[in-house]
Amino acid sequence: MNQIIESLRYTVDLGGPVVMILLLVSIITLATILYKLWQFSTAGVGRHRALKDSVAAWDRGDRSTAAHALNASTSYLAPVMEMAFSAGPEDLKRLEAEAEVRFARLESGFRLLDSVAQLAPLLGLFGTVLGMIEAFQSLQEAGSQVDPSLLAGGIWVALLTTAVGLAVAMPTAMVLSWFEGRMDAERVTAERAIASILRPQSGHNANSTVAADPAHA
């Protein structure tokens, strides 16, 4: 642990305030990612087996099994499906809005991660530009006594901020993409479930049978 702290301190000393800012941003970003993982886990994101069983039972016309399976579900979408059981096709917009409220809670923090993914490389580049300016100023002050190692040292120190910025941005962008992919899948699951409940296949089959039966003509 002491070695890691010393390495971080050495990096900050070399990179200056820009690297310090990027390290603080990386800590905030890591805390946000861990919180989102915990939130996804407690909400049951991706764990909709009981909910899907409930919707499938409702689609078959087995109302009691559907209600029992829904009561066993720990999905954050279960309250929306319970509302859908007593709703009609005219309530589609309201049910979609209820689902979106829950999606918005899960997507909180995405803007922060997106900002970090976009701004961290720019902040690193800004530090590089400042470092290059300082390196060339030192080169100018040296006059005719130019030491190539002085310029080379200044350049690699300046480029350190860009490397740190990219090291913060790339994992953040990958994690954000994964989060967004999970939420896209959640929306598809909710839309299919709501559609199946409001227009169950069993109801369609019954209507088709009635229409085809000559006794009802």
SULJOLIN-V481971 format. One record per pair of residues at least 12 apart in sequence whose ideal C-beta (glycine too) atoms are under 10 Angstrom apart, sorted by the first residue. I is the first residue (numbers start at 1). J is the second residue. Records with the same first field share a line. If there is no record, write none. Layout:
I: J + J
//
This chain:
8: 20 + 23
11: 23 + 160 + 161 + 163 + 164
12: 164
13: 157
14: 131 + 153 + 156 + 157 + 158 + 160 + 161 + 164
15: 124 + 127 + 128 + 131 + 157 + 158 + 159 + 160 + 161 + 162 + 163 + 164 + 165
16: 127 + 130 + 131 + 134 + 157 + 158 + 160 + 161
17: 127 + 130 + 161
18: 123 + 124 + 125 + 126 + 127 + 128 + 129 + 130 + 131 + 158 + 160 + 161 + 162 + 164 + 165
19: 123 + 124 + 127 + 160 + 161 + 163 + 164 + 165
20: 164
21: 120 + 123 + 124 + 126 + 127 + 161 + 164 + 165
22: 116 + 119 + 120 + 123 + 124 + 127 + 161 + 164 + 165 + 166 + 167 + 168 + 169
23: 164 + 168
25: 112 + 115 + 116 + 119 + 120 + 123 + 164 + 165 + 168 + 169 + 172
26: 116 + 120 + 164 + 165 + 167 + 168 + 169 + 171 + 172
28: 112 + 116
29: 109 + 112 + 113 + 115 + 116 + 117 + 120 + 168 + 169 + 171 + 172 + 175 + 176
30: 168 + 171 + 172 + 175
31: 109
32: 108 + 109 + 110 + 112 + 113 + 116 + 172 + 175
33: 109 + 113 + 171 + 172 + 175 + 176 + 178 + 179
35: 108 + 109
36: 106 + 107 + 108 + 109 + 110 + 112 + 113 + 175 + 176 + 179 + 182
37: 175 + 179
39: 76 + 105 + 106 + 108 + 109
40: 76 + 106 + 179 + 182 + 183 + 186
42: 74 + 76
43: 74 + 75 + 76 + 77 + 102 + 105 + 106 + 186
44: 73 + 74 + 75 + 76 + 77 + 78
45: 75 + 76 + 77 + 106 + 179 + 182 + 183 + 185 + 186 + 189
46: 75 + 182 + 185 + 186 + 189
47: 73 + 74 + 75 + 76
48: 73 + 74 + 75 + 76 + 77 + 78 + 81 + 185 + 186 + 189 + 190 + 193
49: 69 + 72 + 73 + 74 + 75
50: 68 + 69 + 70 + 71 + 72 + 73 + 74 + 75 + 78
51: 69 + 70 + 72 + 73 + 74 + 75 + 76 + 77 + 78 + 80 + 81 + 189 + 190 + 193
52: 69 + 73 + 75 + 81 + 189 + 192 + 193 + 196
53: 65 + 66 + 68 + 69 + 70 + 72 + 73
54: 66 + 67 + 68 + 69 + 70 + 71 + 72 + 73 + 75 + 78 + 81 + 82 + 85 + 193 + 197
55: 69 + 70 + 73 + 81 + 84 + 85 + 189 + 192 + 193 + 194 + 195 + 196 + 197 + 200
56: 69 + 193 + 196 + 201
57: 69 + 70 + 200 + 202
58: 70 + 81 + 84 + 85 + 193 + 196 + 197 + 198 + 200 + 201 + 202
59: 193 + 195 + 196 + 197 + 199 + 200 + 201 + 202 + 203 + 204
60: 200 + 201 + 202 + 205
61: 200 + 201 + 202 + 203 + 205 + 206
62: 202
63: 85 + 200 + 202
66: 81 + 85 + 197 + 200
67: 82 + 85
69: 81
70: 82 + 84 + 85
75: 102 + 186 + 189 + 190 + 193
76: 99 + 102 + 103 + 105 + 106 + 186 + 190
77: 98 + 99 + 102 + 103 + 186 + 189 + 190 + 193 + 194
79: 98 + 99 + 102
80: 94 + 95 + 96 + 97 + 98 + 99 + 100 + 101 + 102 + 190 + 193 + 194 + 197
81: 95 + 99 + 190 + 193 + 194 + 196 + 197
82: 197
83: 95 + 98 + 99 + 194 + 197
84: 98 + 99 + 190 + 193 + 194 + 195 + 196 + 197 + 198
85: 197 + 198
86: 197
87: 194 + 197 + 198
88: 198 + 199
89: 195 + 198 + 199
90: 198
91: 194 + 198
92: 191 + 194 + 195 + 198 + 199
95: 190 + 191 + 193 + 194 + 195 + 197 + 198
96: 187 + 190 + 191 + 194
98: 190 + 194
99: 186 + 187 + 189 + 190 + 191 + 193 + 194
100: 187 + 190
102: 186 + 190
103: 183 + 186 + 187 + 190
106: 179 + 182 + 183 + 186
107: 179 + 180 + 183 + 186
109: 176 + 179
110: 176 + 179 + 180 + 183
111: 176
112: 172 + 176
113: 172 + 173 + 175 + 176 + 177 + 179 + 180
114: 172 + 173 + 176 + 180
115: 172
116: 168 + 169 + 171 + 172 + 173 + 176
117: 168 + 169 + 170 + 171 + 172 + 173 + 174 + 175 + 176 + 177
118: 169 + 172 + 173
119: 165 + 168 + 169
120: 164 + 165 + 166 + 167 + 168 + 169 + 170 + 172 + 173
121: 162 + 164 + 165 + 166 + 167 + 168 + 169 + 170 + 173
122: 162 + 165 + 169
123: 161 + 162 + 164 + 165 + 168 + 169
124: 159 + 160 + 161 + 162 + 163 + 164 + 165 + 166 + 167 + 168 + 169
125: 159 + 161 + 162 + 165 + 166
126: 161 + 162 + 165
127: 157 + 158 + 159 + 160 + 161 + 162 + 164 + 165
128: 155 + 157 + 158 + 159 + 160 + 161 + 162 + 163 + 165
129: 158 + 161 + 162
130: 158 + 161
131: 154 + 155 + 156 + 157 + 158 + 159 + 160 + 161 + 162
132: 151 + 154 + 155 + 157 + 158 + 159
133: 154 + 158
134: 154 + 157 + 158
135: 150 + 151 + 152 + 153 + 154 + 155 + 156 + 157 + 158
136: 151 + 154 + 155 + 158
137: 154
138: 150 + 151 + 153 + 154
139: 151 + 154
//
